[in-house]
């Protein structure tokens, strides 16, 4: 298709025009800092996770019960097995008879 010079060509080119938003000017300082910023953020997250894990580690007041001991008790001495389970449940489960305890809040509903 041959285009004529003059007003027709000018009008044709104006119809072809599509406005668009200009591109952002790249900030070279931000580009140089982007890597170290992510490294610092990752290090901070790792430190927080390490501290949270350290704080949640159970204290060594009571030695952990060996599961092979529980299995042996269950198979060989059922009475002692029941007593061991009662000790474990008293140490690890909340006291349901205490006022203001876990079940007290649920009893309101």
N, C-alpha and C positions, 0 to 999 in steps of 0.2 A: 504494500500500500504506500503510495507516494504521498507525502504531505506537502501541502502548499505553504509557502512562507507567507507570513502576514497574520491577520487576526484569527484565522481558522486554526493555524498551528499554535498560536498563543493560547487560545481557548482550549484546545485539545490538551496541551500541557498543564493548564490550570485544573482541568478535570482529573488528570492523573495524580495530582498532588494529594498526599495523605499526611496530615499533621501528626507528629509523634513527639513524645516527651524526650528532651535532651538527656543524654547519658550523664551519669554522675562523674565528677572529676575524681580520679583515683587519689586516695590519700596514701602516699608512700610510707609515711610514718606508721600508720595503722597496719599496713601490709607487713612491715618489718616486725611489729610487735605481736601480730596475731599468733605466731607459733609459741613464743614464750608465755603469752597469756594463757593459752590452753594447757601448757605444761604446768603452770602455777595452779590453775584450777584443778587439774587432775591430782596434783600433789596435795592440795588442801583437802580434797574429797577423800583421798587415801588416808590422810592423817586423822580426819574426823572418824572414819570407819574404824581405824586402829584404836583410837581412844574409846569409841563406843563399845567395841569388842572387849577391850581391857576392862571397862567398867562393868560390863555384864557378866564377866567371868565369875562363877560362884566361888564364895570363900571356902577355904579348906577347913571349916569348923568340924565338919562331919565327913569322914572318909566315904567315898562313893562305894556303893554295894556292887560287887562283882556279879555279873549275870550268870556266870557258870556256878557260883555259889547258890543263887536262887534256883537254878535248874536242879542242882544236886539236892537242895533242900526239898523241892517239890517232889522229886522222885523218891527220895530215901526217908525224909522226916517231914511229913505233911503238917504236923502241929507246929514245928519250928518255922516252917514256910509261912503259915498264917500269921505268926507273931512278927516275922520279918516284914511281911506286907503291911501289917498294922503300923509298925514303926516308920516305914517309908511313907505311908499315906499321911501320918501325923506330921511328918517333917516337910512334906512337899505340897499337900493340899491345904486350902484355907480352912480355918475353923468356922464351921457353919453355925455353931451355937453362940458365938460372940455377937453381942448387939452391935449393929452398924456394920456387920460383916458382909460377905458377898451375897448370901441369900436374903439378908434383911432388905436390901434394895429391891430385889426381885419380888419379894412378898408384898410390896406396896401395890403392884399392878394387879 
